[in-house]
Amino acid sequence: MFEERLKEFSRERLGGRPLPDDLRTMLVAQWEGRTGFRDLLFLTFPEPGEVDMLRDTSYLSEAELADPEMQAICAGMAEMGKYVKLVAKDEENWIGYWLHPDEPADRPAPLVELDTEASFRLLPGRTLAEACVATCSRYLDEPDERLAFTELADDLADLGLPLAQDAYDALREPEPVVRPEDLVEELIDAERQKRGIA
């Protein structure tokens, strides 16, 4: 029923790469109007043509857009779009996959979060769902994030999306060859040099 829409999402957000199963499940739920995943993980998925945080300059004034330093930052962030594929957003951040070509192809792509300060943070977990549950477990009323993680994982399974890892301590911590926060600084510095402001 949603195959063409899923293909379009893959083309627009992942450069045509196959959609991971958990992402597919959550996308279809959103399109069907089921709110369980959104309510549990505070997560929504962008609509076609929606600009992600790497390329959005709509919040900048004309003066800011004319500033060479801001131009360098915007150009560096846009260049990061080659390697960061943002597929979801919560109330403040975008979340996606770190697909730098130097990363090993025989393991899942690391998950990365981009916040409103243009800072990148790698997330634990092998899937988008695991990363989101790990993130949400830190902000619940439950003081023990391990217990919160287990409770959220159970709730997610009740919605039809069981996690491969249902224990917080079993989550894989990403160990990328290239760190997003390092690369973005290199890219912005290169853009500064192009503009003679290094």
NORSUL-V821311 format. One record per pair of residues at least 4 apart in sequence whose C-alpha atoms are under 7 Angstrom apart, sorted by the first residue. I is the first residue (numbers start at 1). J is the second residue. Records with the same first field share a line. If there is no record, write none. Layout:
# NORSUL-V821311
I=J + J
This chain:
# NORSUL-V821311
2=6
3=7
4=8
5=9
6=10
7=11
8=12
9=13
10=14 + 15 + 16 + 17 + 18 + 19
11=15 + 16
13=85 + 86 + 87
14=85
19=23 + 24
20=24
21=25
22=26 + 128 + 129 + 161
23=27 + 128
24=28
25=29
26=30 + 37
27=31 + 45
28=32
29=33 + 34
30=34 + 35
35=39
36=40 + 159
37=41 + 43
38=42 + 43 + 44
41=132 + 133 + 136
42=90
43=88 + 89 + 90
44=88 + 89 + 90
45=87 + 88 + 89
46=50 + 88
51=55 + 56
52=56
54=77 + 78 + 81
55=77 + 78
60=64 + 65
61=65
62=66
63=67
64=70
65=70 + 71
67=71
68=72 + 195
69=73 + 192
70=74
71=75
72=76 + 188 + 191 + 192
73=77 + 188
74=78
75=79 + 191
76=80 + 184 + 187 + 188 + 191
77=81 + 184
80=84 + 184
81=85
83=98 + 99 + 100
84=96 + 97 + 98 + 99
85=96 + 97 + 98
86=94 + 95 + 96 + 97
87=95 + 96
88=94 + 95 + 96
89=93 + 94 + 95
90=94
92=115 + 116
93=113 + 114 + 115 + 116
94=113 + 114 + 115
95=112 + 113 + 114
96=111 + 112 + 113
97=109 + 110 + 111 + 112
98=109 + 110 + 111 + 112
99=109
102=177
103=176 + 177
108=126
110=122 + 126 + 174
111=122 + 123 + 128 + 131
112=120 + 121 + 122 + 123
113=120 + 121 + 122 + 123
114=118 + 119 + 120 + 121
115=119 + 120
119=181
120=180 + 181
122=174
123=131
124=131 + 134 + 171 + 172 + 173 + 174
125=130 + 131 + 171 + 172 + 173
126=130 + 172
127=131
128=132
129=133
130=134 + 163
131=135
132=136
133=137 + 149 + 152 + 153
134=138 + 149
136=140
137=145 + 148 + 149
138=145
140=148
142=148
144=148
145=149
146=150 + 168
147=151
148=152
149=153 + 167 + 168
150=154 + 166 + 167
151=155
152=156
153=157 + 162 + 163 + 166
154=158
155=159
156=160 + 161 + 162
157=161 + 162
165=170 + 171
179=183
180=184
181=185
182=186
183=187
184=188
185=189
186=190
187=191
188=192
189=193 + 198
190=194
191=195
192=196 + 197 + 198
193=197 + 198
